[in-house]
Structure formats: structure tokens, C-alpha cells
């Protein structure tokens, strides 16, 4: 009904005035407040669409009125809506990038009435899994780091010792024995590679 409705009027003169949406004719807000937002089913605020790989941010609110906006890393966007009976179900799908932090907050509002907001964050790992734990330690996402002295394919990058150990410390003794003590070529006089010529003949 027009705010200046006159029951005695007999002529339509296009002078009717109406209250703004959510307000009465005295400028009082009469829109329904948003009382609650949260995770109705307790299954988290993010999920993955197995068909597309897209990530969904979802949240519910009560009562089932209003609209929702989400801000992700500074960009504000409208959320999609599904009727969940007493509650409204809001969702936004997005394509994520590996090794990225995402900070988001959303607000459900109903015009001039009391609104409700929620904020959260998640990160993707090198495999582009939300809140995943895979790391790239130098040999590819989720692969173990190369051992000291080796490349990612297991090839030795440093010197190999006489025992065939990559980066090992074994050395040849004076007798040519790996890790030897020179005893194998020491003569009776204690001379390495000697010929016993120092022994006194009787």
C-alpha cells in the first residue's frame, strides 16, 4: 500500500509514494534479521567437486532470506544460493592454484536488517590440494629430497671413494689397499714397500 494512500481518493494521479524495500513508511527497518550463519552439517566449509576439481566454499544461514557476498583475497563476489528449507545454503566455486594462500570472508545480509559474517582461510599445497601436506623438496611435488651428493635420479654428483661409496672417505693405503693400514706391503724391517735389505745378515 502507498504511504500516502487515501481511501477517499477517486482519481489516479500517479502521486503515490512507497516505502523503500525493507522499510515502513516511517523509515523504520522492518526486514528480517539474519540470526545465524555456520556449517549446518559439520562437514567443513570447503569441498572439492570430483568431476571438475573445482573447490567449493559453502555456508548456511538462518532464516532463509537475504543474499550473500564473499571476498577472497580482496576480490568481492556474489555467492550462489540453494533453498535448504529453514536455512539458506550459500556456495561459491573457484579454481585454485598450487602453493597459494586463500583468505576469505563472507556476509549474509537482508537489506537494512542485522547481517552475519564469517571468515576463514585455507592453503593449497604443491599438488593443488586444499590444506594438503605435499611439498616440493627439490625433486618434484611429493617426492623425497635427493640424498647428499646425489641428484634426483640417484646419480652421484661428487667423488666416489675407493670403496665405491659416493662422497665416501675411504682411501688407498701405500700398498694400494682400500682402507688398508700399509701392513700388507711392509717388510720385516717395518719399511713400507721395503725389500728387507735392512735386515742384518748373520
C-alpha positions in Angstrom: 0.0 0.0 0.0 1.2 3.5 -0.8 2.4 5.5 2.2 0.1 8.4 1.1 -2.8 6.1 0.4 -6.2 7.9 0.6 -9.2 5.7 0.8 -11.4 8.6 -0.3 -9.4 9.3 -3.5 -11.3 8.8 -6.7 -8.7 9.8 -9.2 -5.3 8.1 -10.1 -2.9 11.0 -10.4 0.4 9.0 -10.1 1.4 10.7 -6.9 1.5 7.6 -4.7 4.7 7.2 -2.7 6.0 3.9 -1.4 8.5 2.9 1.4 11.9 1.7 0.4 12.4 -2.1 0.4 12.8 -3.3 3.9 11.4 -0.1 5.5 8.0 1.1 6.5 6.6 4.4 5.6 8.2 6.0 8.8 11.6 4.8 7.6 11.8 2.1 10.2 13.7 -1.1 9.2 11.2 -4.0 9.0 13.4 -6.5 7.2 14.1 -9.8 8.9 17.4 -10.1 10.7 20.0 -12.8 9.8 20.3 -14.7 13.1 22.9 -17.3 12.4 25.5 -18.5 9.8 27.7 -21.5 10.1 28.3 -25.1 9.0 24.9 -26.8 9.3 26.2 -30.4 8.6 29.6 -30.1 10.3 31.4 -31.2 7.2 33.6 -28.2 6.8 33.5 -25.0 4.7 35.5 -26.3 1.7 35.0 -29.3 -0.6 36.2 -30.5 -4.0 34.0 -31.3 -7.0 35.3 -34.6 -8.1 34.1 -34.0 -11.7 35.8 -30.7 -12.2 38.4 -30.4 -9.5 37.0 -27.0 -8.5 36.9 -26.0 -4.9 33.6 -25.0 -3.2 33.2 -22.7 -0.3 29.9 -23.3 1.4 28.0 -22.0 4.4 24.5 -21.9 5.7 22.4 -19.2 7.3 19.1 -18.7 9.2 16.4 -17.7 8.4 16.2 -18.5 4.7 16.3 -14.9 3.4 18.7 -12.3 2.1 21.8 -12.5 -0.1 25.5 -13.4 0.4 28.7 -11.9 -0.8 32.2 -13.4 -0.4 35.6 -11.7 -0.5 38.5 -13.9 -1.5 42.0 -12.3 -1.3 40.5 -8.9 -1.7 38.0 -9.7 -4.6 34.3 -9.5 -3.7 31.9 -11.7 -5.5 28.2 -12.9 -5.1 27.5 -16.3 -3.8 25.1 -18.8 -5.3 22.0 -19.9 -3.4 20.1 -23.2 -2.7 17.0 -23.5 -0.6 17.6 -25.8 2.3 14.2 -25.3 3.9 14.5 -23.3 7.1 18.1 -22.4 6.2 19.7 -20.9 3.2 22.7 -22.7 1.6 25.3 -20.4 0.0 28.2 -21.6 -2.2 30.9 -20.3 -4.4 33.1 -22.4 -6.7 36.6 -21.5 -7.7 39.7 -22.8 -9.4 42.7 -22.8 -7.2 46.4 -22.6 -7.9 49.2 -24.6 -6.2 51.1 -23.3 -3.2 48.7 -20.4 -2.7 47.1 -18.9 0.5 43.4 -18.0 0.3 41.8 -15.7 2.9 38.1 -15.4 2.6 35.2 -13.7 4.5 31.5 -13.7 3.6 28.5 -11.8 4.8 24.8 -12.7 4.6 22.6 -9.7 4.7 19.0 -8.8 4.3 18.8 -5.1 3.4 18.8 -2.9 6.4 18.4 -5.8 8.9 21.2 -7.2 11.0 23.7 -9.2 9.0 26.1 -12.0 9.9 29.7 -12.6 8.8 32.2 -15.4 8.9 35.8 -15.6 7.8 38.3 -18.4 7.3 41.4 -19.3 5.3 43.0 -22.3 3.6 46.1 -23.0 1.6 46.9 -25.3 -1.3 50.0 -27.5 -1.4 52.2 -28.2 -4.5 49.7 -30.7 -5.7 46.9 -28.1 -5.5 45.2 -29.9 -2.7 43.4 -27.6 -0.2 45.1 -27.9 3.2 47.3 -30.7 1.7 50.8 -31.5 3.0 52.7 -32.4 -0.1 55.9 -30.4 -0.6 58.4 -29.9 -3.4 61.8 -30.7 -1.7 63.7 -30.2 -5.0 62.8 -33.4 -6.8 59.2 -32.8 -7.7 55.9 -32.4 -5.7 55.6 -35.1 -3.1 58.9 -36.7 -4.0 61.6 -37.2 -1.3 64.6 -34.9 -1.3 67.8 -36.0 -3.0 70.4 -37.6 -0.7 73.5 -35.7 -0.1 75.9 -36.0 -3.0 73.2 -37.3 -5.4 70.9 -35.8 -7.9 67.1 -36.6 -8.0 67.8 -39.6 -10.3 70.2 -41.1 -7.9 73.4 -40.2 -9.8 76.4 -39.3 -7.7 77.5 -35.7 -8.1 80.7 -35.9 -6.0 83.8 -38.1 -5.9 83.4 -41.8 -5.3 85.9 -43.3 -2.9 88.0 -46.4 -3.3 85.2 -48.5 -1.8 82.7 -47.2 -4.4 80.9 -45.0 -1.9 79.6 -41.7 -3.3 81.1 -39.0 -1.2 82.8 -41.6 1.0 86.1 -41.1 2.9 87.9 -44.4 2.2 91.3 -44.1 0.6 94.0 -46.4 -0.7 97.0 -47.0 1.6 100.5 -47.1 0.4 100.1 -50.7 -0.5 97.1 -49.9 -2.8 94.7 -51.4 -0.4 91.4 -49.6 0.2 91.2 -48.5 3.8 94.3 -50.5 4.5 96.9 -49.9 7.1 100.0 -50.4 5.0 100.7 -53.7 6.6 100.2 -55.7 3.5 103.4 -54.3 1.9 105.6 -53.6 4.9 108.8 -55.7 5.0 110.3 -57.3 8.1 112.2 -54.1 8.8 109.0 -52.2 9.0 109.6 -50.4 5.8 106.6 -49.9 3.6 107.2 -51.5 0.2 110.7 -52.4 1.5 112.8 -55.4 0.4 114.1 -56.5 3.8 117.5 -55.1 2.8 117.9 -53.5 6.2 118.0 -56.9 8.0 121.4 -57.7 9.3 122.7 -60.9 7.8 124.4 -63.5 10.1 
